[in-house]
Amino acid sequence: QVQLVESGGGLVQPGESLRLSCVGSGFTFRYYVMKWYRQAPGKEREYVAGVTIDGGRKSYAESVKGRFTISRDNIRNTVYLQMNSLKAEDTAVYYCKAEGMGSDTVYWGRGTQVTVSS
């Protein structure tokens, strides 16, 4: 059974940090590009960051560049999103996504809530 389970969300104040984790199981994690998306209330889901299968290349949405860092550990089947200098506009449900290399296979997690508020 394929699973992607996010954790690490919570309520923080502006300027604080959080680290999200997403653990994959039931598929060969190291062969999947991993991405983070987020969806704020009333808005469409948007891309946040992505990392290649070996962790060698990373990309970020302009809105999070310089504040967020994506990384992965293929031994622990985990992708991380380090979020620093959080802003109110970062409030959203954060989802991880696995995309199979050379295939149309896609898996989504159920999300973790991040709320940034004073």
C-alpha positions as CSV (number, residue, x, y, z in Angstrom):
1,Q,0.0,0.0,0.0
2,V,1.5,3.3,-1.1
3,Q,1.6,6.0,1.5
4,L,3.0,9.5,1.8
5,V,2.6,10.9,5.3
6,E,3.4,14.5,6.0
7,S,4.1,15.8,9.5
8,G,5.6,18.9,11.2
9,G,2.9,21.4,10.6
10,G,1.6,23.7,13.3
11,L,0.9,27.2,14.5
12,V,3.8,29.6,14.6
13,Q,4.3,33.3,14.7
14,P,5.6,35.4,11.8
15,G,9.4,35.1,11.5
16,E,9.6,31.7,13.1
17,S,10.5,28.4,11.4
18,L,9.1,24.9,10.8
19,R,10.4,21.8,9.3
20,L,8.0,19.5,7.4
21,S,8.6,15.9,6.8
22,C,7.1,13.5,4.3
23,V,7.7,9.8,4.6
24,G,7.0,7.5,1.7
25,S,6.3,3.8,1.8
26,G,5.0,1.1,-0.6
27,F,7.0,2.4,-3.5
28,T,10.7,2.8,-4.5
29,F,11.2,6.3,-3.1
30,R,14.6,6.9,-4.6
31,Y,13.2,6.6,-8.1
32,Y,10.7,9.4,-7.6
33,V,11.0,13.2,-7.9
34,M,9.6,14.7,-4.8
35,K,7.8,18.0,-4.6
36,W,5.9,20.1,-2.1
37,Y,2.7,22.0,-2.9
38,R,0.4,24.1,-0.7
39,Q,-3.2,25.2,-0.8
40,A,-4.5,28.1,1.1
41,P,-8.2,28.6,1.9
42,G,-10.1,29.6,-1.2
43,K,-7.0,29.3,-3.5
44,E,-5.7,26.7,-5.9
45,R,-3.0,24.3,-5.0
46,E,0.4,25.8,-5.9
47,Y,3.9,24.5,-6.3
48,V,6.3,25.2,-3.6
49,A,9.5,23.3,-4.2
50,G,10.9,20.2,-5.9
51,V,14.0,18.0,-5.7
52,T,15.4,15.5,-8.2
53,I,15.8,11.8,-7.3
54,D,19.4,12.1,-6.2
55,G,18.9,15.5,-4.4
56,G,21.2,17.2,-6.8
57,R,18.9,19.7,-8.2
58,K,16.2,21.8,-6.4
59,S,13.7,24.3,-7.5
60,Y,11.5,26.8,-5.7
61,A,8.5,29.0,-6.2
62,E,9.6,32.7,-6.3
63,S,7.5,33.4,-3.2
64,V,9.6,31.0,-1.0
65,K,13.1,31.4,-2.6
66,G,15.7,32.2,0.1
67,R,13.4,31.2,2.9
68,F,12.5,27.5,2.2
69,T,14.9,24.6,1.6
70,I,13.9,21.2,0.3
71,S,16.0,18.1,0.9
72,R,15.6,14.4,0.8
73,D,17.0,11.3,2.5
74,N,16.7,8.2,0.3
75,I,17.7,5.9,3.1
76,R,14.9,7.1,5.3
77,N,12.5,7.6,2.3
78,T,11.8,11.1,3.5
79,V,11.6,14.5,2.0
80,Y,11.9,17.6,4.1
81,L,10.9,21.2,3.7
82,Q,12.7,23.6,6.0
83,M,10.7,26.8,6.3
84,N,12.3,29.9,7.7
85,S,11.1,33.5,8.1
86,L,7.5,32.4,7.9
87,K,4.9,34.9,6.8
88,A,1.1,35.0,7.2
89,E,0.8,34.3,3.5
90,D,2.6,31.0,4.0
91,T,-0.5,29.7,5.8
92,A,-1.8,26.7,4.0
93,V,-2.1,23.0,3.9
94,Y,1.2,21.6,2.7
95,Y,1.2,18.4,0.6
96,C,4.0,16.3,-0.7
97,K,3.9,14.7,-4.1
98,A,5.9,11.8,-5.6
99,E,6.4,11.7,-9.4
100,G,7.8,8.6,-11.0
101,M,10.7,9.0,-13.4
102,G,9.7,8.2,-16.9
103,S,6.2,7.3,-16.0
104,D,2.8,9.0,-15.2
105,T,2.8,7.6,-11.7
106,V,1.9,10.2,-9.1
107,Y,1.3,9.9,-5.4
108,W,0.0,12.5,-3.0
109,G,0.0,12.8,0.7
110,R,-2.9,14.0,2.7
111,G,-1.3,17.2,3.9
112,T,-0.3,19.0,7.0
113,Q,-1.6,22.3,8.2
114,V,0.8,25.3,8.6
115,T,-0.7,28.4,10.2
116,V,1.4,31.6,10.6
117,S,-0.3,34.1,12.8
118,S,0.5,36.5,15.6
